[in-house]
């Protein structure tokens, strides 16, 4: 329950941004139902809906992590400004995405007109600034002494994996070979690898089902920020029922194991997407790598749950007077 105490000190700008994303998610959900326009193979309001839901989870998690810096005045002050930058740039990103939806055109990779090009360039700049703000926060969390060690490492490692997940977005920006072959192509960049955007895709997520999709590792990596601390909350909640989980050392080992498995899975998903392979159509090499991650993760979990033997107290050595009397 000590993990929940900082919730009263959440970063205000990120909380306000989260509230605005709740409103946008509701508006976008209505738009999906009532607006019959289709863009890149999906209802036109799908993108702001997915982004707003993702930002709700991301910004709330970041606001909680920043609250952990409250006992450190200097780090807290720097973190507050970095969090404010993240909130402002994220809000700017969502304004531009929604603007392009209203205009009935694509926001990402769009250079059909000078205005569309300017919009995407501004979006690119805001993402770079957002990433740098998140990097500052991750650096502060790495140096800070936060609650117990398990919590500290869950926060630190999840923020680093989330940074890597966000950085996957930069891999989407370069034009594809097909786009380079077209002079003055209106679209430069793509989510998919090996297939064009807008083809066969999964419901709701829109991830490609016939080729690679960089949105898969992008999404998975970013949301380490919620899932790893959530795992720690679950372990803490189960501690009263399972004595081993009450041991901080075991919770720390399980946190490190989960973080390692998460990072390896993120790397595997990135590699799979870059090879033009759909998420649910893995080849033998991908399956073998996934199996190795599962086996190593399972073995590490078993080892992590082992309790350290309690040292047997040694018999007291005879005192000098006893030796003399003997």
C-alpha positions in Angstrom: 0.0 0.0 0.0 3.0 2.3 0.4 3.1 2.4 -3.4 -0.2 4.2 -3.5 0.7 7.0 -1.1 2.4 9.2 -3.8 -0.9 9.3 -5.8 -1.9 12.3 -3.7 1.1 14.2 -5.2 0.6 13.4 -8.9 2.0 15.8 -11.5 -0.8 18.2 -12.2 -0.1 19.0 -15.9 0.1 15.3 -16.7 -3.2 14.7 -14.8 -4.9 17.5 -16.7 -3.6 16.1 -20.0 -4.9 12.7 -19.0 -8.4 14.2 -18.4 -8.3 15.8 -21.8 -7.4 12.4 -23.4 -10.4 10.8 -21.6 -12.6 13.4 -23.3 -10.9 12.9 -26.7 -11.2 9.1 -26.4 -15.0 9.4 -25.8 -15.4 11.8 -28.7 -13.3 9.5 -31.0 -15.4 6.5 -30.0 -18.5 8.4 -31.0 -16.7 9.4 -34.2 -15.9 5.8 -35.1 -19.6 5.0 -34.8 -21.2 8.0 -36.6 -18.5 9.0 -39.1 -18.3 6.6 -42.0 -15.1 8.0 -43.5 -12.3 5.5 -44.0 -8.6 6.5 -43.9 -5.7 4.0 -44.6 -8.1 1.1 -44.3 -9.7 1.9 -40.9 -12.4 4.4 -39.6 -10.9 7.8 -39.7 -11.3 8.4 -35.9 -9.4 5.2 -35.0 -6.0 7.0 -34.7 -7.1 9.6 -32.2 -9.0 7.0 -30.2 -5.9 4.7 -30.0 -3.5 7.5 -29.2 -5.7 9.0 -26.5 -6.2 5.7 -24.8 -2.5 5.0 -24.9 -1.7 8.4 -23.6 -4.1 8.0 -20.7 -2.1 5.0 -19.4 1.3 6.5 -20.3 0.8 10.0 -18.7 -0.8 8.6 -15.5 2.1 6.2 -15.0 4.6 9.0 -15.6 2.7 11.3 -13.2 2.9 8.6 -10.5 6.6 8.1 -11.1 7.3 11.8 -10.9 5.6 11.8 -7.5 8.2 9.5 -6.2 10.8 12.2 -6.6 8.9 14.5 -4.1 11.4 13.9 -1.2 14.2 15.1 -3.4 13.6 18.9 -4.0 16.1 19.5 -6.8 15.2 16.3 -8.7 11.5 16.9 -8.1 11.8 20.4 -9.6 13.6 19.2 -12.7 11.2 16.3 -13.0 8.2 18.7 -12.8 9.5 20.7 -15.7 10.3 17.6 -17.7 6.9 16.2 -17.1 5.3 19.5 -18.1 7.3 19.4 -21.4 6.0 15.8 -22.0 2.4 16.9 -21.3 2.6 20.0 -23.5 4.2 18.2 -26.5 1.8 15.2 -26.1 -1.1 17.7 -26.2 0.3 19.4 -29.3 0.7 16.0 -31.0 -2.9 15.1 -30.3 -4.2 18.5 -31.5 -2.5 18.0 -34.8 -3.7 14.4 -35.2 -7.3 15.5 -34.5 -6.9 18.5 -36.9 -6.0 16.2 -39.7 -8.9 13.9 -38.9 -11.3 16.8 -39.1 -9.7 17.8 -42.5 -10.1 14.2 -43.6 -6.5 13.5 -44.3 -3.5 11.5 -42.9 -1.4 13.0 -40.1 1.6 10.8 -40.1 4.0 10.6 -43.1 1.8 13.0 -45.1 3.5 15.4 -47.5 0.8 15.8 -50.1 0.6 19.6 -49.6 2.9 22.2 -48.0 0.5 22.4 -45.0 0.4 18.6 -44.5 4.2 18.5 -44.7 4.5 21.3 -42.1 2.0 19.4 -39.8 4.1 16.2 -39.9 7.3 18.1 -39.4 5.9 19.8 -36.3 4.7 16.4 -35.1 8.2 15.0 -35.6 9.7 17.9 -33.6 7.2 17.5 -30.7 8.0 13.7 -30.5 11.7 14.4 -30.3 11.1 16.9 -27.5 8.7 14.5 -25.8 11.4 11.8 -25.9 14.0 14.0 -24.5 11.7 15.0 -21.7 11.1 11.4 -20.9 14.8 10.7 -21.0 15.4 13.4 -18.4 12.8 11.8 -16.2 14.4 8.3 -16.7 17.8 9.7 -15.7 16.3 11.3 -12.5 14.6 8.0 -11.6 17.9 6.1 -12.2 19.7 8.2 -9.6 16.9 8.6 -7.0 16.5 6.4 -3.9 12.8 5.3 -4.2 11.0 3.3 -1.5 12.2 -0.2 -1.5 14.7 -1.7 -4.1 12.0 -3.7 -6.0 9.9 -0.6 -6.6 13.0 1.4 -7.5 14.1 -1.1 -10.2 10.6 -1.6 -11.5 10.3 2.2 -12.1 13.8 2.5 -13.5 13.7 -0.4 -15.9 10.2 0.2 -17.1 11.1 3.9 -17.9 14.1 2.7 -19.9 12.1 0.1 -21.8 9.4 2.7 -22.5 12.1 5.1 -23.9 13.2 2.3 -26.3 9.6 1.7 -27.3 9.0 5.3 -28.0 12.3 5.4 -30.1 10.9 2.7 -32.4 8.7 5.4 -33.8 11.8 6.9 -35.5 12.2 3.7 -37.5 8.8 4.5 -39.2 9.9 7.8 -40.7 12.3 6.9 -43.5 10.5 6.4 -46.9 10.0 2.8 -48.1 11.7 1.6 -51.3 8.3 1.8 -53.1 7.9 5.5 -52.0 11.4 6.3 -53.1 10.6 4.9 -56.6 7.8 7.5 -57.0 8.8 11.1 -57.7 7.2 13.5 -55.2 5.4 10.7 -53.3 2.6 12.2 -51.2 3.5 9.8 -48.4 6.9 9.3 -46.9 7.3 6.7 -44.2 5.2 3.8 -43.0 4.1 1.7 -40.0 4.2 -1.5 -41.9 7.3 -3.4 -43.2 7.1 -5.4 -46.4 3.5 -4.4 -47.1 1.8 -1.1 -47.7 -0.1 0.6 -44.9 -3.9 0.2 -45.1 -3.8 -3.5 -46.1 -5.3 -6.5 -44.2 -5.1 -5.6 -40.5 -6.2 -6.6 -37.0 -9.5 -5.2 -35.6 -9.1 -2.0 -33.5 -5.3 -2.0 -33.4 -5.0 -1.8 -37.2 -1.7 -3.8 -37.1 -0.8 -5.5 -40.4 -1.6 -9.2 -40.6 0.3 -9.9 -43.8 3.6 -8.2 -43.0 5.7 -6.6 -40.3 4.3 -3.7 -38.2 6.5 -1.5 -36.1 3.5 -0.3 -34.1 3.6 -3.7 -32.3 7.0 -3.1 -30.5 6.3 0.6 -30.3 3.1 -0.1 -28.3 4.6 -3.0 -26.3 7.7 -1.1 -25.3 5.9 2.1 -24.3 3.5 0.3 -22.0 6.3 -1.3 -19.9 5.8 1.9 -18.0 2.5 0.5 -16.7 2.9 -3.2 -16.8 6.1 -3.7 -14.8 5.0 -1.4 -11.8 1.6 -3.1 -12.0 3.3 -6.5 -11.6 5.0 -5.2 -8.4 1.6 -4.0 -7.1 0.3 -7.5 -7.7 3.2 -9.1 -5.9 2.7 -6.7 -2.9 -1.0 -7.5 -2.8 -0.3 -11.2 -2.8 2.4 -11.0 -0.1 0.0 -11.5 2.8 -1.2 -14.8 1.3 2.2 -16.1 0.1 5.0 -15.8 2.7 7.8 -15.8 0.1 6.5 -12.7 -1.6 6.7 -10.8 1.7 10.5 -11.1 1.3 11.7 -7.9 -0.4 14.7 -9.8 -1.9 12.4 -12.2 -3.7 10.2 -9.4 -5.0 13.3 -7.7 -6.3 14.5 -10.8 -8.1 11.1 -11.4 -9.6 11.0 -7.7 -10.8 14.4 -8.1 -12.4 13.4 -11.3 -14.1 10.2 -9.8 -15.4 12.0 -6.8 -16.7 14.6 -9.0 -18.5 11.8 -11.1 -20.1 9.9 -7.9 -21.1 13.1 -6.3 -22.6 13.9 -9.5 -24.5 10.3 -9.8 -25.8 10.4 -6.2 -26.9 13.7 -6.8 -28.8 12.2 -9.9 -30.4 9.0 -8.0 -31.5 11.2 -5.3 -33.0 13.3 -7.8 -34.9 10.2 -9.7 -36.1 8.6 -6.5 -37.4 11.8 -5.3 -39.2 11.9 -8.7 -41.0 8.5 -8.0 -42.4 6.8 -10.7 -40.3 3.3 -10.3 -39.0 2.8 -10.7 -35.3 0.7 -13.9 -35.5 2.7 -15.4 -38.4 6.1 -16.1 -36.9 8.6 -18.3 -38.6 10.7 -21.0 -37.0 13.5 -18.7 -35.9 11.1 -16.3 -34.2 9.3 -19.2 -32.4 12.7 -20.6 -31.3 13.7 -17.2 -29.9 10.3 -16.9 -28.1 10.7 -20.3 -26.7 14.2 -19.5 -25.4 12.9 -16.4 -23.7 10.1 -18.4 -22.1 12.4 -21.1 -20.9 15.0 -18.7 -19.5 12.2 -16.6 -17.9 10.6 -19.6 -16.3 13.9 -20.9 -15.0 14.8 -17.5 -13.6 11.4 -17.2 -11.9 11.9 -20.6 -10.2 15.4 -19.5 -9.0 14.0 -16.1 -7.9 11.4 -17.8 -5.7 13.9 -19.9 -3.8 14.4 -18.6 -0.3 17.9 -18.2 1.1 18.7 -20.8 3.8 18.7 -19.4 7.3 22.2 -19.6 8.6 22.5 -22.0 11.6 23.9 -20.2 14.6 27.4 -21.6 15.5 28.0 -23.0 19.0 29.7 -20.4 21.2 33.4 -21.0 21.7 34.5 -21.8 25.2 35.7 -18.9 27.2 39.2 -18.6 28.3 38.2 -19.2 31.9 36.5 -22.4 30.9 39.6 -23.5 29.1 41.7 -22.8 32.1 39.4 -24.6 34.5 39.3 -27.5 32.1 
